[in-house]
Amino acid sequence: MTYRQRIQRILDGGVPDRTVWAPRLDLWYNAHRAAGTLPEPVRNLSLRQTEAFLGMAHSARAGIVHRLVFDGVEEITIQRGADTIRTFRTPVGETSATYSYSAEAHKLGVRQILTEHYIKTERDYEVMQHVAEHMRFEADYERYPAYDTEVGEDGYPLVVLGPSPVDLLMIIWLGYEKFYLDLADIPQRIENMLAALEAGYRKLWDVVASSPARYVMHGVHFSGQMTPPPIFKRYFLPYFRAFNERMHRAGIKVAFHADADLTGLLELVAECGFDVADTLATAPLVSLTFDEARRVWKDRVVVWGGVPSTILEESYPRADFCRYIEELHAKTVGRPGFIMAVSDNIMPGASFDRLLWIRDFLKVNG
């Protein structure tokens, strides 16, 4: 079987002929390439070739089927030193967000961090309400077939749709702290914003459902600490249940990005109807264990993850690392619902020798 065939079988509820090892290697690879420290065996290889050398499926996460357009809104991006400032200019005013990175982070290829959110004042709400009411999603299907062909049998193309309306508001437009303060003090502002965003996103659903994509990801960073069950039930569950039902009617599988601690949210995630937990974070990275997730989800949600990035570091005892992989493999081999990957990325500090160890272990035992 090819990697694509194996992943397709897993997404369809079946069991492949061997374990699929499909982590995200790009952060590790790009950091070492930039620093000139790629290990000798892969020094002259591309990312795709390095994945193959390490026995990995291609992490195919660059599918595109839509574009976001704002009517009557000007988007301006400027660079100021290490900061990127993104501004929305509208007929009712303008507001900006700032993304920053340190020199070291830039050297390692780490993404910028959002350091200033769009909504800081009451006036900013008016600006962003206008943005929410004037967003439009358009089909952009032309590039997908070529990307599908490029991925070939080495992986399974994923279209990343990004955050949901409440994710967008919590994480990017307001930030968690201001979201919760304003939810207590001016709840109608929050409700009005979400209503406008969800109306816009419903148009995205139609675009995606009619697209050639068969696998999409929507929703990010679900966390039992930051979005506890009462909040998740109110603001996440209804939206995602309806979205997933719409995608399933179109024959599309749906993942959510599971790189935070899902303690307390496992059953609610299953109720949403998700097919895959992408890069599921587990102990010792977070408090949630792999066994807890599988006990609640059984085979309802495919775990695409299960390997905490921290155990790949030299600081984590090698014997414990080997034992973790061996036990994870014993729990999952020959069973449905599992693709081995790392949460969230293989980090720049990961040991190349440990990546080789996993490759050789799966070659013998996969």
N, C-alpha and C positions, 0 to 999 in steps of 0.2 A: 504493500500500500504506500502511496505518497503521503506527504504531510497534509496536503489538502484533503485527501480522502479520509485520513484518520480523524482530522478535526471535524469534517462533515459528519462522519459516523457518530462522533461524540455529541455533537450538537443535536443530532437526531435521536439521541437516547441509547445508542449502541456502544459496543466495546471495540476498540481498534486492536490491531495485531500486536501493538507494543505501546509503551508509554510515550506520549508526546511531550517533548521538552521545548517550550516556546516562550522564553523570557524576552524582556526588552534589553537589548545589548547596546543600543545606540549611545546612551550617556557614557558608559564605560569606554566604548570604542572611541568616541569623539574626543573625550578628555585625554586619553593616552595618545591619540594621534596628534592632537594639538601640542602636547608636551614632548612628543618624540620618544615616548616610553612604551610603545606597543611591544609586547613580548616578541622575541625573535621568530617563532613559528608563524606569526600572523602579521609581521611588520610590513610586508608588501601586499597584504590582502585588503580588499574592500570590506565594508561592513557585511555585506551579503555573503562574501566568501568566508569571512571570519565566523559568521553564524554557522555556515555549513561545516567548517573545520571543527567547530565545537559541538557538532551534532544537534544543532538547534533548528527548529522550524523558523522560517522568516517571520519576524514580527511585522505584519503588514497592516499598518494603522493609518495609512495616508489616503484612503478612498474619499472622494468628494462627489456629492450628488446635489448640492445646493449652494446658494450664496445668499448672504444677508444684505439687504438694501434698506437704506433709510430715506424716505421721501421728505424733502424739505429740511433735511438735517445735514450739516456739513461736519465731516470728521477730519480732524487735523492732528497729525502726529509730528512732534519735534523731539530732537535729541538734545539734551542739555547735560554734558558731561556723562556720568554713569546713569543718568535718569532718562527714561522715555516718558514723555508727557502726551497723553491722549485726550483730546478735547472734543466735546460735542457742542457745536454752535447751532442754536435754534432761534426761531422768531421770538421766543420768550426768554432768551438769555443763553448763557453757556456755562459749562462746568467741566472740570478735568480730573483725571486720575493719573497717578504717577507710579511708574514701575522702575525699580532700582536694582542694581546688582553691584557687588563688590568686585574689585579687580580679580581676586582669587576665584570667585564664582564664575566670572566671565571666562577666565582662563580654562576652567574645567568644563565649560559648556553648559553650566547650570542656568536655567531660565531666570529671568528677572522676577523679583518679588514685588507684589503690589503693596506699596507703602502709603498711598493716599487714595481713598475711595472717591467715587464720583459724587456721592450725596453726603454733604457735610452740614448743610444749612437747609432751612425751610424753602429758600429760593431754589436750591438745587433739586428739590423734589419736583418743582414745577417744570424745570428743564427736562429731567429724566422721565417725567410723566409724558411729556411731549415726545421724547425719543421712543418710549414704549408704544405709544399710540401710532407712531409712524414707521415702525419697522415692518419689513416685508421680506418673505422668503421666496426665492425664485429657484426653479429647477436649473441644475447645471449638470446634465447627464453626459455631456460629450466626452469628458476625460475618463470616466469610470471604466469603460471597456478596455482602454489601453492599459490602465493600471491593473485591472484584473488579469490581463495577459502577462504583464510584467511580473506579477507575483507568481503566476504559474502554479506548479504543483508544490512549491516550497512553503506555502502558507495559505492563509484564508483571509481574503480582504475584509478589513473592518472600516466602516465609515464612522468617524467620531463626530457626533452631533453637538457635543459640549454640554454645558450645564442646562438644567431645566429652569423655568422661570424663577422658582423660589431659590434654587442654587445661585442663579445669577444675582438676585437681589441680596442674598445673605453674604455671598463670598466676594463679589466684585463691586456691586453698586453701593452697598452700605457697609459691609463688614459685619461680622457676627455681633460684636458688642453693640453697635448702633442699631442693628436690626432688632435686637431684643429690647433695648431701651425704648425705641420708637414703637415697637409692638405694644408695649405697656402704656406709653404716653399718648401716642397718636395712631392708634390701630387702623383708623380709616384710611390714612395715608398708605399704609402697607397694603391694605385690602384693595384699594383703587389701583395701585401699581401692579399688583399681582393679577388683577382682573385684566388689565390692558396687556400685560405680557403674555398671559395664557391665551388671550384672543389671537395675538399675533402668532404664537407658537402652534396653534391649531392648524394654521396654514402650512407650517413646516411638516406636520404629520402627513398631509395630502401629498406634498412634494416627495417625501421619503417613501411613502407607500407605493407611489407610482414609479419609483426609480428602479434601476437594475440591481441595486444593493440587496444582498441577502442577509447581511449581518451588520448591525449598527450598535453604537454605544451612546447612551443618553443618561445623564445623571452622574454626579461626582462627589466624592468625599463624604458619603453617608457616615455619620458618627453618632454613636449612642450618647456621647458627652455633649456634642455641639447641637445635635438635632435629636433630643430625647424622644421616646415613644409618643407622648401626647402631641408634640410638634410634628413629628413624622406622620402620624395618623391624620392630622388636620391639613397639612400643606403638601405632603409628598404622596401619600397613598392614593388619593382620588385621581391626581394627575397621572401618575405612572401606571395605575391600573388601566385607565382609559387609553393611554398611549400604547401600552403593550398589547392590549386587545386589538387596537387598530393595526399595529404592525403584524401581529400574528394572522389576522385575516388576510394580509397581503403576502404571507409566507416568509416573513422576515424575523430572524432571531434577534433578541435584544440583550445587551450586556449593560451593566452599570459599573462604574469605576470604584472598586472596593478596597481602596488603599488606606482606609481609616479603620478605627476600632468599631466593629459592628455589634459589640455586646449590647443586648437589649433590643436589637432591631432585626434579628434573624427571621423571625416569623413574619414580621411586617414586610420585609423584603420579598419573601416568598408570596405573600398575599398580593404584592404588586404585579406578579406574573413575570418577573425577569427570568431569562433563560440562563444567563451567565453572570458570575461575580468575577469581574476582571481584576487581575492582580490582587487577589484576596490577601489581606494582611493578617498574619497569625502570630502567636507567641513564638519567640520572645520579643518580637517587634512591637506587639500590642498585647492586651490582656486576653483577647479572644484566642482560643485554641482551634486548630484544624478539626479536632474531634468534635468540639461543640458545634461548629458550623455543619458538619456532615450529619450529626445526630438530629439537628432540627430540619435541615433541608433534604436529607436523604439523597435521592437522585433528582429532586425537582429543580435544583439550580446547579449548573455545572460550575465547579470550582476551577478557575483558570488562575492558578497561583499556588499558594501553600508553602513557598520557600521564602522565609524572611530574609531581606537583603543583609541583615546584620550577621547572619551565620556564614556568609561568604568572606567576611573580613578575617585577617590573620589574628586579630585580637580575640576572636571567638575560638574556644578550644577545638582543635582539629578533630579529636575523638568525638566530641559532642556533635560537630558538624556531620561527620560520617554517619553517626548513629541516627541523627535526625533524618537524613536523606534515606537511609536504609529502612527506617520505620515508616516514613511517608510512602515509600514505594510499596512496602508490604501491605499497607492499608488500601492502596488504590489499584494495584496491578490486577488486570482482569475484571475490573469493576467499571461500570459506567460513571459518567459525570465528573471526570477529572482530566485537566491538562496542567502539567507541571510548569510553573513559571515563578518569577520573583516579584515580591511586592516591595516597592513599586517598580523599581529599575534595578539592574545590576549596577551598583554604584562604582565610581572611579576607584575606590579603595578595595574592591573585591579582588581576591587572590586568583590569579590566572591558573595556578595549580589546582585550586578547588573546582574551577570550571572544567578543567581537564579530567578531574576525578569523577565529576558527575557524568561527563561524556562517556568515560570508560565504564563506569558502573552501569549505566543504562544500555550500553552496547552489549554487555554480558547478560544483564538481568531484565532488560526492558521488555 
